Amino acid sequence: MSYTIRLRIENGTSDTLTVVEKTCWYYANGCTWTEKDGEHVLFMGGSGTSGMLRFKTSSGDFFTVALGMHNNNAWSGLLVNLQEDDTALKLHPEYYNGGKFSSLAPDAAYTPPTAHSKNVWITFARKDIYEVTNNAWMACSSRSISLPGRARLTPERRIEASGQVDSLTKYTVSFSRGSRMCVGMNLAYIELFMTIAYMVRPFDMVLHDTAFEDIRIMIDYGLGLSKHDFKFRGDPAANKELVCSISRLLNVHGIPNLLWGDLVFNLYGVPLQVSDFSFVIPDDLIDKARNILEEAKFPLCHLGQTCPAIQPNRPAPTQNAHFNIKQKGDPRKWFRVELHRKSDLLWTAPEIRACTPETDDPHCMLANDTRLPAYSPRELLGRMHPTDYPAKILTPTQYAEALAMLYYRDGVPGPTIRGEYWLDLQSELVQTGLVKLDELAPRIKRHYELVAKADMKEVHRYSEEVAGQMREEFEIPVRLLPIDTDAFDPVAGVEEFL
């Protein structure tokens, strides 16, 4: 069961309060903070997790408020008279696993005054009321409220012998939230589609750039749906909607993902030729992601051992799975969708989160973030449109760190084909001016200072020194081994994508 706590701040002092930090604990499917109608809303995936807010007053006081659920009961915690370095990130874990705050009273109704004689307290209102949602399938299949024979198609079982409708009516909502649950929404769409069809069928019309396969009904959710979201028209710059559709498809199935590769550099304003759409996936979800795209009719590679994407001399990194969505002409020029494991590319980066990143997140951002260069229709470079689905990418600084680590792994000792590939990308990225060198670790900052000077001899010398230190400290893994082409079984060939 999910839970929601809404925190409303009432300030009876002359001080102003500012929320300077928010954290979420990762137990019980984690939680998220949002703001709505002047309230801080904490949504929790289950009992056993919590969120924390850190406040700063205009007098200089710091205090934290922790809110959560434990054994299906709400709890709260207050910490006052904190130092400036007592961050929520530091204090929140102390409420768990035997931490120094794990034995505090579950409800922090009162605490000692702050250093400036201000009192802070929390009061729960409607503590025993939960926000719940109705699921029609669960209601109709529940043993406690449904009639016998619920798995059989027997509509008459809903009417008793007396002619009265059974008690299931209070659980069955014909007009509700969501297109798969609301009958009325689908009926309205059907009426609309029938009206439009009646109006246009008398005319001889052809849909632009659309084949029958693009509109053929493939799945039934009450409404017949086609696969038009995944149409590839051959122009990568004009087909960012395909990337957004893939990202949305993965997110819908609970697979966090990051866009990676040349298209990200296009978003940074770097004019690289895009030959694939690449996504980084958490290691434990890579097989699920592959299956999801395969079920969506993305064509798996059928070239077997001859596939250019798995050859050991390929500069770009080896992927865990790839789909050929443009299969005309030279196979080396086919367009692909690639899936990469996080541990292969981003082993030093934080875990990929499903939630939307904060505007000041140092690790990832949205592809339409205003910190990226504005889109140029002439050059086809720059951030996505605000109305596009918000695919997630690395911030330029985090991408720079990843490229440096990849170069230390694959290019030292060198030179190697893949190492030079990473080095070329570093040079392109640092010239954008988007990388904040001061936010990088000192060793990597020095690396990019040398790259910016184009002193490649010194870059190689310095990299060998740093990579040697990192290997001794086990900070970089061994160099990636090439794919065993003998174990790469081809699948059945397809003529074209979708």
Residue, then its C-alpha position, 0 to 999 in steps of 0.5 A: m500500500s502506498y501512503t501520502i503525507r502532506l506537510r503544511i508549514e505554519n510560521g508564527t515567528s518573524d523569521t522566514l523559513t527556507v527549505v534548503e534540502k530534501t532527501c528520500w529514503y530508499y526502503a519500501n519502493g522509495c518515496t518522492w517529494t513534490e509541492k502542491d497548493g503550498e504543501h510539501v507532499l511526500f508520496m511513499g511506495g509503502s510502509g518502511t520509508s521516509g522523507m526529510l526536509r532541512f530548514k534554514t531560518s533567517s536568524g541562522d538556525f538549522f533544523t530538520v523534519a523527518l516524516g515517514m511510515h513504519n508498520n503502517n503507522a505515521w511517524s515524525g522526527l525533529l532535530v534542532n540546533l544543527q550545524e551548517d554541515d549537518t545536512a539531511l543527506k548526513l542525518h537521514p540514515e541515522y534513523y535506520n539500521g541502529g543509527k543514533f536517532s533510530s531509538l527516538a520517540p516515533d512522534a516528535a511533538y515537541t523539541p527544545p527551543t532553537a538557539h534563538s528561542k524558537n519552538v518547532w513542533i509537528t501535529f498530525a491531522r487525520k493520521d488514520i486516513y490514507e489516500v487510496t486508488n481503486n483498481a477495477w481488476m482487483a475489485c472484480s477478482s477479490r474473494s472478499i467482495s466478489l461473487p463465486g465464478r469471478a473468473r468466468l464470463t457470466p455477466e448474469r451473476r451480478i444480478e441476484a435472484s431477487g433482481q437486485v444488483d449485488s454489492l459489487t456496484k460500489y466498487t465498479v466505477s464506469f467513469s474513473r481515472g485512466s483510459r484502461m479503467c474508465v469506460g466513459m473515456n473510451l466510449a467518448y473516443i470511439e464516438l469521436f473517431m466514428t464521427i471523424a471517419y464519417m466526415v472524411r471517408p467520402f473524400d479520396m485522401v492519402l495520409h502523408d508519409t504513412a503506410f498501412e503498417d503504421i495504422r494497423i491495429m496491434i493491441d486492444y485497450g478498449l481502443g485499438l492502438s497502432k505502433h505509430d509511436f515507433k515509426f523511424r523516418g530515417d532522419p535522426a535529427a527529426n526523429k527525437e520523438l522516437v527517442c522520447s517514445i523509447s524512453r517513455l516505454l521503458n519508464v512505463h515498465g519501471i526501467p530507469n534509463l539515460l540517453w547516451g551517445d552522439l545524440v546527447f552531444n547534439l543536445y550539448g550543441v556538438p555537431l556529431q553524426v548520429s548513427d544510433f540511439s543508445f540508452v544506459i540501463p541498470d544492470d539488473l534490468i537490462d534483460k527486461a529492457r531488451n525483452i520490452l523492446e523486442e515485444a514492441k517489435f524492435p527488430l533484433c540484429h540478424l547478422g550474426q558474427t558479421c554484425p559491424a556493431i560487435q566487431p572488436n575494432r569498433p571504436a564505440p563501446t560494446q552494447n548488451a543488446h542492439f536493434n537494427i531499425k534501418q536496414k538498407g544498404d551497407p550494414r555498417k551504416w544501419f541505424r541502431v537502438e543500443l542498450h548498455r549496462k550501467s556498470d560498463l559505462l557509468w560505474t562511478a555515477p550514482e544509481i539511475r533514478a526513475c524520478t525527475p531530477e532536480t533542477d540543480d542535480p549535478h549528475c543528470m538532467l532532462a533533455n529539454d533543460t534550459r541550461l542546454p543550448a537553445y535548439s537551432p533549426r538550421e543546425l539541428l542542435g540544442r535542447m529538445h522542445p519543452t513539450d517533448y517527453p522528458a528523456k533524461i541525460l547526464t549533465p555535461t560535467q558528469y558526462a565529462e567524468a564518465l569519459a575520463m574514467l572510460y579513457y583510463r580504462d580503455g585507453v591506458p596503456g595505449p594508444t588504443i582505438r577505443g581510447e582515442y575515441w573517448l579522447d576525441l569526445q572529451s575534446e569536443l565536450v570541453q570546447t562547449g564550455l558546458v563542463k564545470l571543471d571546478e566540480l570535477a575531482p582534482r585529478i580529472k579536473r587536471h586531465y581536462e585542463l590538459v585536454a583543453k590545451a590540446d597537449m596530447k603528449e602530456v595528456h597521455r603521460y598524465s593519464e598513465e600516471v592517474a590510471g596506474q594509481m586508480r588501478e592500485e586503488f581498484e577505482i577502474p575495472v579491467r578493460l572490456l573484453p570484446i564480444d564472443t562472436d561465436a556465441f552471437d546467434p543471429v535471429a530471423g531477418v526482417e525487411e524494415f523496421l515496423 
